[in-house]
Amino acid sequence: MAREDINARISAVKTLEMRGGRQSINLLAEALKDERYEVREAAYHAICRLGYEAMPEMVQALKDESFYARMYAALAISDMVINEPDKKYGDDVIDALAQALLDKSIYVRRSAYDALKVLEYNKVFKSLIGSLESPDAGIRLEAIIALGRIGDKRSMKALIRALYDEDVNVRKCAIIALGRIRDKKAVSPLSGALSDPDGGVRKEAVKALGSIGGPRAVSSLIQALKDMEPSVRDAAREALSRINKSEMTRSCPTLKGGGRKPGISRICVAIEEALSEYSKERQASLSSFNM
C-alpha cells in the first residue's frame, strides 16, 4: 500500500476529529478497524481527544466482531473514565465494560477492568465527599480519615472546608489529610489554622506545613514559634529544622563565586535567625525558671 494512501487516511481522520458530531465519530470508530496500524492509532487518539462525546460509539464498538475495534474502544473508554472522572457514566457503559471482562482478548479484558476499577473508585470517593455533610461528627471524621489515606487532590476543597468544622477532631484529621497530600495550595488555609483556638489543631497545622514546605510555609512556621502553647512552638522548631536539604538547596541556590541569590537567601537567613532567637528565648525562660 502506498504511503500516500496511508497519509491520506490519517489526514481524513484529523478532518473528522475537527468536524466532530455523531457522523464523524461513527466514521472514526470504523477507522479503528483499518488494516494499517498508523491509521488505527490516529483514529484512537482522535477519539480520546473528543472524549466523553464519543462514549456511545465506543460502547457499541465493544461489541464489534473486530478485535481492533474492541481493543481500541476499551482503551478509549478507560482513558475517558480516567480523564473525565466527574462525568456521569450510565448503566449501558458499566454493562458493556462488564461484558468486556469476558472478551477472549486479554487486552480488552484488562482495559475494561481498569475502567471499572476507576468507576468504582470514583463512586466511593464521591460518597466520602458527600459524607462530610453528615450531621454526625463521627461519620464526618471517618470520611476525613479515609480521604487522607486515599490522598486524592480532588478532595482538597472539601478538606479545606473541614478546617472550619465545629468538631475539633474533624479539624485535626482534615489538617493531617492535607499534610499527606502535600499540595502547596493548602499552605494558606493551613496557615489560617494556626489561629485555631485549640492547641492540638495548631500543632497539627504546624506539622502539615512542615511536610509541605516552601517559602510561604516557612514564613508561617516562623510565626508559630511565638505560639502561646509550648508544644506548638516546639513542633514549629522541629518542622523548620526538618525542612529537608533538597528543599533548602532549591530555596537558597549557591551562585558561582560563593554568593547566593539575594531575594531567596533571605528565607534561609530568616530560618536561621528565627531558630536562633527561639533557642535564646527558651534558654532564658529555663534559666529564669531555675532561679
N, C-alpha and C positions, 0 to 999 in steps of 0.2 A: 504493500500500500504506500502511495506517495506521501512524503512528508507534508506536502502542500495540502493534501486532503485532511490529514490529522489536524493541522493548524487551522484549517477552515472550520472544522467541527468544534475545536476548542474556542475559536472566535465566536461561533454561534452560541456556545454555552454562555460566554460572557455577555452576549447581547440579551439572551433570555434572562439572565440574572438582573440586568439593568432594567428590563421591562417589568419584571415581576408579574404578579397576578396568577390566577389558577391555571390558565392555559400554559404559560411559560413554565410553571413549576411541574406540571404534568410532563412536559417535554424534557425537563431536566431529570425527572425521575426515570424516563425512558433512557436517557443518556447514561444512567448508572449501569446499564446493561451493554454498553458499547464494547466492541471487541478489543479496543485499544485502552490500555491502562491509563495513558495520559488523559484521554477524554473522560474516562470514568472518574478519575481523580479531580479533574476540573469541575465536573458536574457535582460531585460530592461537596467540594469546598464552596461552590456557589450556593448549594442548598443550605449548608451550615451558616453562611453569611446571611441568607434570607431568614434563617432562624425559625421561630415559632410559626410563622406564616405557612411554612412548608410541612407542618406536622401531619395534616390529614393525608397528604400524598405519601409520606414516609410510613404511616401506619398501614396504608394499603400495600405499599411495596414490601412490607414484612411478609406478606402472603404470596409474593410473586414466585413463580417457578424458578426464576434465575437466581443462582447463588449470589452473584454480584449485587443484584438489586436488594436482596435480603440483607447481605452483609453491610452494604453502604447505608441502607435505611436504618439498621440497628445502630451503626456508628453515629449517624446523624442525629437520631433520637437521643442517644446517650449524651452527645455534645450539647443538644438543645436543653436537656434537663439540667445539665451541669452549669451551663452558661446563663440560663434563664430560670433559676430556681423558684422565683416568686410567681411564675405563671401557674394557672390552674390547669392541671392535666386530668382529663376526664377518664371515665371507666374504659372507653374504647382504646385509649393509649395503654393503660395498665393491662387490659385483657390481651392486647396484641403482643405486648412485651412478655407476658406470662406464657403465651403460646409459643413465642420465640425461644423460650427456655428449653423447648422440646425439639428445636431445629437440629437437623443432622450435622450442621456445621458448628464446630466449637467457637468459631469467630462470631457467629451470630448469637450463640448462646451467651458468650462472655459479655458482649456489648449490651445485650438485653438485661443480663444480671446487673451490670454496672448501673444502668439507667434505673432499674427498680430499686437498687440499693440507695441511690441518691433520692429518689422519690420518697422512700420510707424514712430516710434521714430527715428530709425537709418536713415531712408530716410531724415527726417527733419534735423537731426544732420549733416549728410554729406552735405546737401545743405547749411547749415550755415557755415561749414568749407570752402566750395567752395566759398562762398560769400566774404570771406576775401581776395580773389584775385581780387575783383572787382576794376576797376579804380575809381569808385565813392566812395569818403570818407564817404558819408552818409550811403551807403549800408554796408560798412565795419564796421562802427560804430554800426549800428543796429544789425548786426550779432554778434559783440563782446558783446553787452548788452545781447542779447538772450543767448549766450553761458555762460555768467556769471550767469544768472538766472538758467540755467539748472544745472550747476555745475558738469558736467561730466569730469572726469580726462583725458579722451581721447582727450580733446580739449587743453591739456597743451602745446603741441608743437606748435600748431597754435597760441595760446595766447602769448607764449614767442616770437614767430617771430613778433607778432604785437607790441611788445615793441619797435621795431625799425621803426614803421610806420612813414611816413612823417607827418601825421596829429596828432597834439598834443592831440586832444580829443580821437582819437582811442587808443593812447598810454595810456592815463589816464584810459580809460574803460577796457583795457586789464589788467592793474595792479589791478584794482578793482575786476575784474573777478578772477584773480589768488589769490587775498586775500580771496575771498569767498570759493574757492576750498580748500585752506589751505594745499597744498601739499608741503612738505619740499624741494622737488626737485626744487621748484620755488624760493627758497631763493637766490641762486647765481645770476640768471638773474635779480631778483628784486633788489638785492644789486647793480648790474650794473646800474640799472635805477636811482640810487642815483646820478649818474653823468649826468643825462639828463639836457640839457640846460634850460628846463622850470621848474620853481619852483613849479608849481602846480603838475607836473608829479612826481617830487621828493617827494612832500608831500604825494601823494597817495602811493608811494612806501614805505614810512615810515609806513603808516597806515597798508599796506598789510603785511609788515614784522612783525609788532606788532601783527597782527591777527594770523600769522603762528607760531611765537615764536621759541624757541630753541636757543642753543648757537651761531650758525652762524648768526642767525637773530639779536641776541643781540649785537654781535660784530659790525654789520653794523649800527645798531641803535645808538650805542655809537659814531661811526664816524659821523653820521648825526647830532649829537649835535653841530658840528662845521660848519654846512652848513651856507652859506652866507645869506640865507633867514631866517628871524626871525620865520616865520610861519612853516618852515620845522624843525627848531630847537625845537620849542615848541611841534610840533607833535611827534618828536623823544622822547622828555621828557615824554610826555603823554603815548606814546607807551611802553616805558620802565617801567613806573610806573604802567601800566595796565596789565603787564605780570602777569597772574593770579597766585594765591597762589599755586595751584597744580603744575603748570609749575616750579615755583621756588623750590618747595619741591622736585620734580624729579631732578632738576638741582643741588640742594645742599642738599643731604640727610644727616641727622644728624646721627652720629655713636654713639655706646654705649660709655658713658663717656663724651658725650657732644661735641666731636670733629667732624670734617667734612672731607669728602674725599678731600684731598689736590688738586687734579687736577681739580675737579669740583667746589670747593668752590671759586676758583679764579674768576669764572664767576660772582658769586653773589657779591664778593668784587668789581669787576670791574664795575658792575652796580651802586653800592652804591657810589663808588668814582667818577664815571662819572657824576652822577646826582648831587652829592655834589659840584663838580667842576663847573658844568654848573650853579648851583644856585649862587655860589660865583661870577662867571663872570657876570651873569645877574644883580646881585645886584650892583656890581662895575660899570657896564655900566649905570644903572639907577642913581646911586649916582653922577657919572660924568656928566650925562645929567642935573641933578637938580642944579649943582653948577653954 
